Amino acid sequence: MKRAIESFAIVALLSVSLTSATRASDQGVVGQAFPIIEPDLLATIEARLQRLQASGGIDRMNAEFAKRSEARVRRPKPVAGITATTEPRSWAYDPTIVIERDVQDQKGNYIARAGQTVNPLDFVAVNQALVFVDGDDAAQMAWATSQYSDLKAKIILVNGSPIEEMTNRKRRFYFDQEGRLTGKLGIRHTPAVAVQNGRVLKLSEIKLKGIS
């Protein structure tokens, strides 16, 4: 009995000691304390904009942006990897696609079913040839403009300035932005011509005289 009482007393003392140890107490401040200051991001941005406005910086930035935008329009980024044709090549491009999901009109009528194949050339005719050239290559430009009129073809540049060419030659030119057409059609060299041949496009990379 005595041992049981002693054991109980030891447990009680341990409990009191642990409880006291875990209680937080204010020991005062050690060293210098600083308040946490978080600047207002919007206020900071607004202040910088006001300084830029006052110094004319915003006007200069707008002018520079407009200048760069005009330069990109006048001379777009050349299509990477396109070179002059040294070996003629011909192939066919089939534009047939497989419908991934059902296509319906506003009334719920099915236009196409998932898994169905569709060839755009069954519905739309490509009446003009697509002629791809390097606009900075005088020989390619001379060949394309002498062989194809505006009605006969769309001349598409992969390099150069379509606006300058339109001004100088008084006819319309296009540009293959980001190489989307040449990439899809598999064109690697210019001049290249694409014409409709039934349900496919017939493509040819043409070697001009004087190119070795």
C-alpha positions as CSV (number, residue, x, y, z in Angstrom):
1,M,0.0,0.0,0.0
2,K,2.8,2.4,0.9
3,R,4.6,1.7,-2.4
4,A,1.4,2.4,-4.3
5,I,1.0,5.7,-2.6
6,E,4.6,6.6,-3.3
7,S,4.2,5.7,-6.9
8,F,1.1,7.8,-7.2
9,A,2.9,10.8,-5.6
10,I,5.8,10.4,-8.1
11,V,3.4,10.4,-11.1
12,A,1.6,13.4,-9.7
13,L,4.8,15.4,-9.3
14,L,5.9,14.5,-12.8
15,S,2.6,15.7,-14.2
16,V,2.8,19.0,-12.4
17,S,6.4,19.5,-13.6
18,L,5.6,18.7,-17.2
19,T,2.5,21.0,-17.1
20,S,4.6,23.9,-15.7
21,A,7.3,23.4,-18.3
22,T,4.9,23.6,-21.2
23,R,3.3,26.8,-20.0
24,A,4.5,29.9,-22.0
25,S,5.9,32.7,-19.9
26,D,6.8,36.3,-20.9
27,Q,10.6,36.5,-20.5
28,G,10.7,40.0,-21.9
29,V,12.3,41.2,-25.2
30,V,15.9,40.3,-26.0
31,G,17.5,42.6,-28.5
32,Q,15.8,45.3,-30.7
33,A,12.5,44.4,-32.4
34,F,11.3,45.9,-35.7
35,P,7.7,46.0,-37.0
36,I,7.0,43.9,-40.1
37,I,6.4,46.3,-43.0
38,E,5.0,44.8,-46.3
39,P,4.9,47.4,-49.1
40,D,1.8,47.8,-51.2
41,L,2.7,46.3,-54.6
42,L,0.1,48.3,-56.5
43,A,1.2,51.5,-54.8
44,T,4.8,50.8,-55.8
45,I,3.9,50.1,-59.4
46,E,1.8,53.3,-59.5
47,A,4.6,55.4,-58.1
48,R,7.0,54.0,-60.7
49,L,4.5,54.7,-63.5
50,Q,4.1,58.3,-62.3
51,R,7.8,58.8,-62.3
52,L,8.0,57.3,-65.8
53,Q,5.2,59.6,-67.0
54,A,6.8,62.6,-65.5
55,S,10.1,61.9,-67.2
56,G,8.6,61.0,-70.5
57,G,9.6,57.4,-70.1
58,I,6.2,56.0,-71.0
59,D,6.0,58.0,-74.2
60,R,9.5,56.7,-75.2
61,M,8.4,53.1,-74.4
62,N,5.2,53.5,-76.5
63,A,7.2,54.9,-79.4
64,E,9.7,52.1,-79.2
65,F,6.9,49.5,-79.0
66,A,5.2,51.0,-82.1
67,K,8.5,51.1,-83.9
68,R,9.2,47.4,-83.2
69,S,5.6,46.4,-84.2
70,E,5.9,48.3,-87.5
71,A,9.2,46.7,-88.2
72,R,7.7,43.2,-87.6
73,V,4.8,43.9,-90.0
74,R,7.1,45.3,-92.7
75,R,9.6,42.5,-92.3
76,P,8.3,39.4,-90.5
77,K,10.6,36.9,-88.9
78,P,12.0,34.6,-91.7
79,V,10.8,31.0,-91.8
80,A,13.6,29.0,-90.2
81,G,15.3,26.2,-92.2
82,I,14.1,27.1,-95.7
83,T,16.8,27.2,-98.3
84,A,17.0,27.5,-102.1
85,T,16.1,24.3,-104.1
86,T,19.2,22.5,-105.4
87,E,17.4,19.2,-106.2
88,P,13.9,19.3,-107.7
89,R,11.3,17.3,-105.7
90,S,7.6,16.5,-106.1
91,W,5.1,14.9,-103.7
92,A,1.4,14.9,-102.8
93,Y,-0.2,16.3,-99.7
94,D,-3.5,14.7,-98.6
95,P,-5.4,17.2,-96.3
96,T,-7.8,14.5,-95.1
97,I,-8.5,14.7,-91.4
98,V,-10.2,12.4,-88.9
99,I,-13.0,14.0,-86.8
100,E,-12.1,13.6,-83.1
101,R,-15.6,14.3,-81.7
102,D,-19.1,14.8,-83.0
103,V,-19.8,18.1,-84.7
104,Q,-23.4,19.5,-84.4
105,D,-25.1,22.7,-85.6
106,Q,-27.1,25.0,-83.4
107,K,-30.2,22.8,-83.9
108,G,-28.4,19.7,-82.8
109,N,-28.1,18.2,-86.3
110,Y,-24.9,16.2,-86.9
111,I,-22.5,17.8,-89.4
112,A,-19.9,15.1,-88.8
113,R,-19.5,12.1,-86.5
114,A,-16.4,11.2,-84.4
115,G,-14.1,8.9,-86.4
116,Q,-15.4,10.2,-89.8
117,T,-12.8,11.3,-92.3
118,V,-13.2,14.6,-94.1
119,N,-11.2,16.0,-97.0
120,P,-11.6,19.8,-97.3
121,L,-10.9,19.6,-101.0
122,D,-14.3,17.8,-101.4
123,F,-16.0,21.1,-100.4
124,V,-13.5,23.9,-101.3
125,A,-11.5,24.2,-104.5
126,V,-8.1,25.8,-104.5
127,N,-8.3,27.7,-107.7
128,Q,-5.0,29.5,-107.3
129,A,-1.5,28.0,-107.1
130,L,0.4,28.7,-103.9
131,V,3.9,29.8,-104.8
132,F,6.5,30.0,-102.0
133,V,9.6,32.1,-102.5
134,D,12.4,33.9,-100.7
135,G,11.5,37.5,-101.0
136,D,15.2,38.6,-100.6
137,D,16.2,36.3,-103.5
138,A,16.0,38.5,-106.7
139,A,16.0,35.4,-109.0
140,Q,13.1,33.7,-107.1
141,M,11.1,36.9,-107.1
142,A,11.7,37.5,-110.8
143,W,10.7,33.9,-111.7
144,A,7.5,34.0,-109.5
145,T,6.2,37.3,-110.7
146,S,6.9,36.5,-114.4
147,Q,5.3,33.1,-114.2
148,Y,2.3,33.9,-112.1
149,S,-0.2,36.7,-112.2
150,D,-2.3,37.8,-109.2
151,L,-5.3,35.8,-110.6
152,K,-3.2,32.7,-111.3
153,A,-1.4,32.4,-107.9
154,K,-0.8,33.7,-104.4
155,I,2.9,34.4,-104.0
156,I,3.8,33.7,-100.4
157,L,7.1,34.9,-99.0
158,V,9.2,32.9,-96.5
159,N,11.6,35.7,-96.1
160,G,11.7,39.4,-97.0
161,S,9.2,42.3,-96.8
162,P,5.8,41.7,-98.4
163,I,4.9,45.4,-97.9
164,E,7.9,46.6,-99.8
165,E,7.3,44.2,-102.6
166,M,3.7,45.3,-102.9
167,T,4.7,48.9,-103.0
168,N,7.5,48.3,-105.6
169,R,5.6,45.8,-107.8
170,K,2.1,47.0,-107.4
171,R,0.6,43.6,-106.7
172,R,-0.3,41.5,-103.7
173,F,2.1,39.4,-101.7
174,Y,1.6,37.2,-98.6
175,F,3.9,35.9,-95.9
176,D,4.0,32.4,-94.3
177,Q,3.8,33.6,-90.6
178,E,5.8,31.2,-88.3
179,G,6.1,28.7,-91.2
180,R,2.6,27.3,-90.7
181,L,2.0,26.5,-94.3
182,T,5.4,25.3,-95.3
183,G,5.6,23.2,-92.1
184,K,2.2,21.6,-92.8
185,L,2.9,21.0,-96.4
186,G,6.4,19.7,-95.9
187,I,8.2,22.4,-97.9
188,R,11.9,22.7,-97.2
189,H,13.2,24.6,-100.2
190,T,12.0,27.5,-102.5
191,P,10.7,28.2,-105.0
192,A,7.9,25.7,-104.3
193,V,4.5,25.4,-105.8
194,A,1.3,23.8,-104.6
195,V,-1.7,23.2,-106.9
196,Q,-4.8,21.1,-106.4
197,N,-4.9,17.8,-108.1
198,G,-8.2,16.2,-107.4
199,R,-8.4,15.3,-103.7
200,V,-4.7,16.2,-102.9
201,L,-2.3,19.0,-103.4
202,K,0.5,18.4,-105.7
203,L,3.7,20.1,-104.5
204,S,7.0,20.7,-106.3
205,E,10.2,22.3,-105.2
206,I,11.7,23.8,-108.3
207,K,15.4,24.3,-109.1
208,L,16.1,27.6,-111.0
209,K,18.8,27.9,-113.5
210,G,22.1,29.0,-112.1
211,I,21.6,27.3,-108.7
212,S,24.0,24.5,-108.1
